[in-house]
Amino acid sequence: MPVLGLGTATVEQDLCDKAEEITVTAIEIGFRHIDSAYVYNTEEQVGKAIRRKIADGTVKREDIFYTSKPAEDPFSSNIGDCFTPDTVDLCATWEAMEKCKDAGLTKSIGVSNFNHKQLELILNKPGLKYKPVCNQVECHVYLNQSKLLTFCKSKDIVLVAYSALGSQRICGTWLKENSPILLDDPVLGEIARKYNRTPAQVALRYQLQRGIVVLAKSFKKERIKENFQVFDFQLTPEDMKTIDSLNRDFRYTEPAQRKLLSGLCHQPTSAQAYGPHIRLV
């Protein structure tokens, strides 16, 4: 899995319409990991972009790591219909996803918004065929998920960070009024000036050095290019510790918003986690 991915979540129609060209731009810049979902309403555009760049010789299909999450009812007999590319490398919902892997519809399966107890429900599930390869969660400087990261590493599960640069708005509406603007943090800004980088680049580099796969979402070409320029510098251990200290266990997204951002359904109860109607959050 490429450690830096392009996020394509949006509920704004004008941005959905731009998703094809944005994805083309990202692939041309160097992104090879594209994150999407059925409910983002961008999968068709993203799929067209991938096919365009394959057709013009920029990439081969095996170069692209494409992540999807299925429709609300992943147990429909038409589950494969929600995937625009021929195959996907990662999608999230469990027993049905095991069937998808068996059927060759996906190479890997994972979860999103799971805490360690919910992960254990999956890992200890009787008859488990495939364990989650990753767990996609909100993770940023103000919510560094250190305990969850330690647990995931102990189980050989990759932690994937969304909202890695903070997430203030959806459709122009504040997720939380007066929420802190992560990229305006003075400590982050001071470290960024030290390396002649932007706060966003430092925030992304911080996660990469922790062994986290990072999703960076932007629909602006200059920002996409900037977000990709994080592989030619390294933060010192002292600066890593300083950024660690910025953690305040602050979440930008509430449960309903996490459903939207992750393209998932409702939180599983312990009973549902073993049954045929599991929903991964």
N, C-alpha and C positions, 0 to 999 in steps of 0.2 A: 504494500500500500504506500503510494507516495506520501511523504509526511506533510505536504502542504496541498490543500485542496481548495477549489473554488466553490463557494456556497451559492445556491441559486434560489433561495427561499424569498418569496415576495407575494403579497396579496394585491399589489398595485398593478392594474391591467397594463398601463403604459410600460412598466418595467418588464412584465411578462412578455410583451411584444418585442422587447429589446433583447430577450434572453438568447436568441440565436446568435446575433452579432456579438454580444458580450462573450458568449462561450467560444466563438471563433477567435475573438481577440485573445482570450485567456490561453487557448491552445497555442496560438502563435507566439505568445510571450513565453510559454514554457510549462504552463499548468498541464498535468496529466491525470489529476484526480479531480473529478467533477461530482459534486454532491447534489442530489435532487430528491424529489418525492412526488407521488401521484397528485397530492393535494396542492403542490406548489403551482400547478398549471403552467409549468415551464418545461415539462419533460419532452413534449413534442418538438419545441424549439431547440432544446439541448440536443436531442437526438439528430435533428437535421444538421446542427452545427458539427457534431462529431462525424456524421457521414460526409459532410462537405470536406472536412480536413483529411479524412481518409482518402476521398476521391482525388484530391489534389496532391496527394503524396506527402503531406506534412507529417502524418502519423499513420501507424498501422493500428488495427483494432486492439491488438494485444498491448499497445502502448498506453491505452486509456483505462484508468480504473474508475468505473462508473458506479456510484452508489444510488440506490433508489429505496423508497419505502412504499409498500403496496397500498391499494385502496382500502376504504374503511372495512370492507368485508374480504379479508385475505383468503377466506376459505371458499370463495366462489369458484365454480368450475372454470371460470374464465380468468383466473388469477394471472396468467401470463399476459393478458391483454393490457395490463397497466404498465408494462415495460416497453419503452420506445426502442432502445437499441436491441440488437439480436439477443444478447445476454447481458446480465448485470453481474458485477463482481461483489456486490454487497447489498443486502436488503434486510429489513427488520420485521419479522413476526414469526412465532416459533414453530409449532408442529407443521403448519402449512409451509413454512420456509424450509423445513427439513425435506418436505416433499418436493419443493422447488429445486433444492440442491440435488436430490436424487434424480429429478427429471432433467437435470442439466440446464435449468433456467438461470441459475446463479452459481458462482464459484464459491462464495462465502456467505455466511449469515451472521448478523449481529443484532444488538439491541440499542435502544436509546432511552435516556433519562432514567436508567436503573440505578438504584443505590446498591450497596453491597449485599443487603438482605435479599433484595429482589434477584440479584445475580445468583445468589446461592439457591434460590428456588429453581432457577433454570439448571444450574450445575448439578443439583441433587435430584433433579426430576427423574423418576423411574422411566427407564427405557430411552433415556436421552441418546440420540444418535450423534448429534454434533453440538459442541459447546459454542457459545458466542465467541466470535473472533475479535469483536470490538464493542465498546459501549460509548455512544455519542451523547455528550452532556454539555450543559452550559459550563464553561470554564474560562476564566480570565484572571487578570491580576487581582481583582477584588473578590474572586471566588476561585481559589487555586486548586480546590478538590484534592488536597494532598493525601488525605486518608483513603479516599476512593482510588486515587492513582496507585497508592501502595498496594491496595487489595487487588486491583486489576493486574498489576505487574506480577503479583504472586500467583495469579491464575493464568498468566500468559494471555491476558485480554488487553487489546490496545485501547487506550483512552483517546477518544476523538473529541476535540473541543469545538463547540459552536459558540457564537457571540464572543469570540476571542478578543474583540476590540471593544466590548461593551455593546449594548443594544438599547438605544433610547426610544426609538419610535417604530411603529408599524402603521402604514397608511397615514403618516403625519400625526398620529395620536401618541402621546407619551405613554410608555408602558407603566412607568411610575412617575408621578409628579415629583419634581425636584430631585430626581435620581442623579447621582454623581456622573459627570462626564469623564469616563476613564482616561481618555487621551489628553485631558487637561490636567491630569495629576502632576503636581510640581516635581515630585521625586522621579517619576517616569520621564518627565521633560528634561530634568538635569542629566539623567543617564543618557538620554538620546543625544543631547548636545555633546557629551563626552565622546561619543562614537561618531559624531556627525551624521546621525540618523534621525528618523522621525520617531515619535512615541509609538506609532503603530508598528513600525519595524522592530522596535525593542520589545514590545508586548508579544509579537509573534515569535521572535527569536527566543524569548524566555521560555515559551511553551515547547518549542522544538528541542531546546537543550534539556528539558525535563523528560524527554521521550514521549511527548504527546503529539499526535497527529492533529494539525490545525486546519480548520476551515475558515477561510477569509472571504467574506462576501462583499462585493462591490459591483455596481453597475456603471462605474466610471473607468474608462480606459487607463487614465493616469494613475488611479489608485490601485487598479489590478496590477499594473506594472510595478508600482512601488511595493505592494505586498509580496511580490515574488523576489524582491531584492533583499533576501534575508539569509543567504547562504554564504556570504563572503565576509562575515565578521562573527565574533564570538564574545559573549558576555563573560566577564571574570567571575570566579566563585563568589567574590565579595558582592558584586552587583546582583548576582542571582539571589543571594541572601537578603539583600536590601529589597528586592522586588518581592521576595517571599513575605517580607514583613508588611507589605501593603494589603495583604489579605484581610478582608473584613466580613467574609461569608455573606456577601451581598449578592442577591439574585436580581437581575434585571427582568426576568420573565417569570410570571406566575404560571400555575399548572395549565390553565386554559390557553395561555400564550405559547407554552412549550408544546402543547398539542399542535398548534398551528405551525410553529417553527420546525417541528420535527416530522410533520406529516403523519402523526400517529393517532391513536384512538384514546382509550381510557385506561386508567391505572389498574393493573390486575390485582385482584384479591388473591390470597393464598390458595383458595379453592380453584379460582379460574386458572391459576398458573399451571395446574396439572391437567386441565380439561381441554377439550377441542376448541374452545373459544378464547384462547389467550389473546390478549392485546398487549403489545409491548410499548412502554412509555419511558 
